[in-house]
Amino acid sequence: MAPVVTENFVSASNASTSVTTADEADAILKEAKAIVAQPGTFYTLYVGMPHSDFRANFSNLPGWEVSHYDDYKGSLAKKNITRWKYERVLPVKNSFIKQELYIGQLYNGPVYYMGVTFITSDKATASKIYKEMYMVLKSRYPKFEKIFPYGMDKNRGESSYIEIEPKVLLNLSYYKDFKKPTLYNISYGITGEIAYNLY
């Protein structure tokens, strides 16, 4: 069953793109908090979302650059998959925030992964985004704080997950970019790779 969703990707992206200069930082913090507000879903996405619903919600998005590729033989996945990337850059004070949205689906099939990353050179803004997301997740999942100790993650948290429903895992990490250490990344992802026996 699909999770209850109150806002779609188009309305959310339009709202954030149209904010005034004075409200930019607050709007981005609100968006980060909204992304983790509903268990197992954001921007209408959820593990198991049908291909038709995904394409209906993620077509013709102003302000976002879109790329994708079909991965038949180039990955370790046991099944044919398609990966999508949506990205945009938002100005904040004298810096910027780059927002990247990643979606994985079985080829012409259901969504099995969705993740969002905020990237900025402003450590204060990065810390605020991370704190907003962390506190929501900490209050929802009793084991969250033990699995994800608060603070910057030197290992990017890639090996740490919490199961939010059978065979569906969640991850949150806050880290410096390995290639560009002046950039701070906050990454949040939900994956159903186990549910679809991909690896």
Secondary structure by P-SEA (a helix, b strand, c coil): ccccccccaaaaaaaaaaccccaaaaaaaaaaaaaaccccccccccccccaaaaaaaccccccbbbbbbbbcccccccccbbbbbbbbccccccbbbbbbbbbbbcccbbbcccbbbbbcccaaaaaaaaaaaaaaaaaccccccccccccccccccccccccccccbbbbbbcccccccccbbbbbbbcccccccccc
